[in-house]
Amino acid sequence: MSHDATNWAIKQRGLKPTTKIVLWHLCDRFNPDFGCFPSQARLAHDCEISRSTLNDHLRQLETGGLLRRVPRIDPVTKRQLPTRYILGFERGFTPANVVPCPDIGHGNAGYLETTDDTGTFGFDAPGTVDPCPDFGHGIAPKAVSGFCPDPCPEKGQSRVRNPDTNLVREPLRKPVKEEEDAAAREADFDRFFAELLSALGFAANVGLPAWWQGAPARTHVRRWVDDLGLSEDRIIETAIETRSDHPNPPDGPKALDRFMERAARCDAQVAANTGKAKRSRKAQGTPPPSADELAAFYAAKVNSDAYLPQNMISAAMCGLMLARGLVTPERLRMRGVR
């Protein structure tokens, strides 16, 4: 790290924010004795950008005359080493002399840095490097593969993706319609819960007891709808009926479970014996449900996994179901039917 290098980077003006960050991190990796040659992976990690975006900003810095990139080749293994970056404040710095092909812009002039057996660095003089292998135009840096390291912008495929193309796909979000429906259902439940509290005698401007606050109370009330099958109007009607015998509001929703279960049991009996089904049978001249039909109806509830109120099935109905072999005593005990 060199404070002089980072101070020089900070003083540069007219750069885009990301380009200046790349220049600053390059200067932060500068060593006064050995120079600056971080790997692209390290530099991209420091700048928190992709390698393709990094190359784009390095190209801008080099075009602006703030640095020069020098490829390095290991003389023994002939493998490519991390590029050395010569920064604009270094003594003897000269901007890169770009001599592109006049036809398609293929080929760059530059210097190739190599190492000798003693580990010291040297530069090949201009003119000793190979020209572009396709057109012979310009002075192209040597590459291990024998091809120009800068791919043709029109015919060759780049080794990195186009930074303007984002291949990352964002995770799918929930459809807006579903979110709107969920918000509408929540608003309807808030309205219903407020009506229930009013029916139970809670004033709107008075603080609620702890048992009626928070998500647990709302979840308990939802169970009356989901498990017992009661409608919101039926729940409010039942809550108003409880006020006749209990003038004080209940301490919590659990205090109303017995009344709600009784209402669900009554509704089930009405659905089986009266209501629209009974009127329809009467109009058609059909008889009321037989004992076998009632036994099959309640046996289906016992054998299912749906919520079953404690006092929904009478002892006589248990006898009818057992006599017909529709349920077993173990199943009745498991479901809490006495």
C-alpha positions, 0 to 999 in steps of 0.5 A, a space after each residue: 500500500 502506498 499513501 502517495 498512490 491512493 492520494 493521487 487516485 483521490 485527486 483525479 477528477 472527471 471519472 465515473 464513481 465505479 471507475 474511480 473506485 477501480 483506480 483507487 484499489 489499484 493504487 491501494 495494491 501498489 508497492 513502491 518497490 515492486 509495482 502493482 500487479 493484482 490478479 483480476 479476481 482479487 481486484 474484482 473482489 475488492 471493487 465488488 464488481 464482475 470481471 467483465 465490468 472491471 475490464 471495461 473500467 480498466 479500458 476507460 482508465 487506460 484510454 484516459 491515460 491514467 494507467 497502462 496494462 502490461 501483460 506478463 508471461 512466465 518464461 519457463 511455463 509460458 503461462 500468463 501471469 497477473 497483468 502489471 499496471 503502470 500507474 500515471 504517477 510512476 516515474 517514466 510513465 507513458 500512456 499506452 500507444 494504441 494502434 488499432 487496425 484501420 479496418 475493424 479495430 483489431 490489435 493493440 500496441 503494447 509491451 510484453 513484460 517477462 521475467 528472467 531467471 533472476 526474477 527481475 522484470 523486463 520489457 520487450 521493445 516495441 517492434 519485437 512483439 508479434 503483429 495481429 495474426 489475422 490482418 498483420 495490423 498494429 502491434 499485438 501483445 504476445 499470447 500463449 495460445 498464439 492468438 491475439 488476446 483481444 478478440 475481434 469485436 465483430 467476428 471473435 467471441 469475447 472471453 468474458 460476457 458483455 457487461 451490459 448484459 445481465 445474465 442473473 435472473 432475479 427470483 420470482 416474486 408472488 404475483 401482484 394479484 395474490 398479494 392484493 387478495 391477501 391484503 384484502 382478506 386481512 382487511 376484511 378479517 380486521 373489520 370482522 374482528 372489530 365487529 366481534 369485539 364490539 358485540 362482546 361489549 369492548 369499547 373502541 377507545 378502551 384498551 383490550 385485555 391481554 388475552 384479546 391482544 396480538 396474533 394468538 387471539 386472532 388465530 384462535 378466532 380464525 379457528 372458529 371459521 376454519 375448524 368449526 365451519 362457522 360464518 362470521 355472521 354466525 360468530 357475531 350472532 353467537 357472541 351477542 347471545 352470550 352477553 344475555 347470560 354474561 353481562 361482562 365481556 369474556 376474558 379471552 376467546 377461549 371462554 367462547 369455545 363452548 358457545 361456538 362449538 354448540 353453535 356449530 353442532 346446532 348448525 350441523 343438525 339443522 343442515 341434516 334435518 332442517 333448512 333448505 334440504 328439509 324444505 326441498 324434501 317436503 316439496 318433492 315429497 321425500 321422507 326425512 333422513 333415516 337413522 342409517 343416513 344420520 349414522 353415516 353422516 356422523 361416522 364420516 365426521 368421526 373417521 375424518 381428520 377434521 375438527 370435531 366438537 366435543 359434544 357434537 355426537 350424542 350417546 344414542 348416535 354413537 350406539 347407532 354407528 357402533 351397531 352398524 359397524 361404521 366406527 370403532 370404539 378405539 376411533 371414538 376414544 381417539 376423537 374424544 367422543 364419549 
